[in-house]
């Protein structure tokens, strides 16, 4: 816990910069990439909540999508856009205000044109959601046009 009563951001996580497009809705959001281990997380704050006072499902889905796509790209060793073809998220339990939630990549398979990723979103009480995603792997270096979201993609992947 920190001095505001919220759970603390774990060691090794760095804050994502702003200017990454829709991902900015997760702010303040953090990531940790160590080798092929990919994790993203945030402390659930008011802007992440729904009318029931728990983390909104859209936040969990966005966190899962960003984590899974990054996991596929890290496994490929590229800095490229990988559009989501399919994302399945199973909601298991609620994440409450002030809790740290963390999305971790557990499995990645990369084929010629597709990447597959699965993982979990957890909090201090256990599993919040599980996710599986399928991502298109374009032949070119990425689908992000220069200047479209600033330097967002390298910032998302840089250690």
Buried (B, 14 or more C-beta within 10 A) or exposed (E): EEEEEBBEBEEEBEEBBBEBEEBBBBBEBBBBBEEEEBBBBBBBBEEBBEEEEBBBEEBBBBBBBBBBBBBBBBBBEBBBBBEBEEBEBEBEBBBBBBBBBBBBBBEBEBEEEBBBBBBBBBBEEEEBBBBBBBBBBEEEEBEBEEEEBBBBBEBBBEE
